[in-house]
Amino acid sequence: MSGCKRIAVLTSGGDAPGMNAAIRAATLIGRSLGAEVLGIERGYRGLLEDAIVPLQPTDVAGILREGGTILGSARCKEFHQREVRDRAREVLARRGIDGLLVIGGNGSLTGALRVADPQELGGQELAIAGVPASIDNDLGLTGLSIGVDTAMNTIVEACDKIADTATAHDRTFIVEVMGRDCGYLAMTSAIAVGADLALFPEAGKPESAIVDQIVDTIVAVRTRQAPKRTRRVIIIKAEGVSMPVDRLKTQVDARLRERAPSTDPAGIETRVTVLGHVVRGGRPSAFDRLLGSRLGNVAVRALVAGTSHKMAAWMPPVDLPPEVGVRSQADPYCWLVDLDAVLRETENLLTGKSPLARWRAGVFDQIEDARLL
Ligand code: F6P
């Protein structure tokens, strides 16, 4: 495939802090390599509506520090339909776009593969490249996706604040964090916060076992011989654990009352905080600015060099055979990995078949004996 001369960039799915860094890098590096760079507004939806604008260096000046995405984002379910993708390809052909750079998560990268499916393309020349961006960190073959670091920092900051009031009142807080079906954010932020318990879907626990685990944790923390300031309990729950927090609270509180019937209920009741979309917003951390810039650089260079169907990845957490991934010549921390393989490994991560998913879940078994010391 010959190198791309007209590259369109889109951000799609849930926005992630650091997406703007990737847009900026793709624009500046793409132009410096002689390609024209365009921005598609509101993801695949904007592509269907031909909402495409030129991206000049001045358009991306100062955006590194902005959360969200200057291009806007959307979820576009219709893209699963062949005729809708045909319309998208028509727009790309009419605009003379020969390279599409998709910055997003699982669904967005699947959309890229579909739009550039050789059978559907016919003779149309279209190269695609992906940049992983999702606070969920649920994409395969990349150590991190853009947005994860900022989201983790946001959770840690929120939990530090919650810990102050929890300590003052000797209370238990259950804090729910985003992550869709992946427990990564809950697991890592639990470690960073020093939480007493992390609940994540990869553990595959039934509701009754989750309630038992929480009640046992609260009782263990409350009864240990330790200074008062360590009597607060922080539990981080991934949204992917399907038991709703309200039901969890009701059942935990009821069990605590059974165990200590003479205690003032106000003293043992749990409190719930759902951090929700707060976790997805905010100024990108320094690391996410760097990660977005570096992955955007590697991805746009691949397109200009005539490489297609690859995702720029950050330090893959598994060994990759050369047919699946090669180290980027532009950045030794980045790899170019086969997009099909990324999506297969993503599926394995989410269904628990990947050794990495089993390792992640197993880490909490390894530290179980240390957890309540
Ligand atoms: O994929 C990112 C994410 O923020 C998930 O963590 C969450 O489950 C979902 O998107 C929320 O989607 P929406 O913003 O469409 O409600």
Residues whose N, C-alpha, C, O or C-beta is under 5 A from the ligand:
A	BS01	F6P	G14 D136 M178 G179 R180 R280
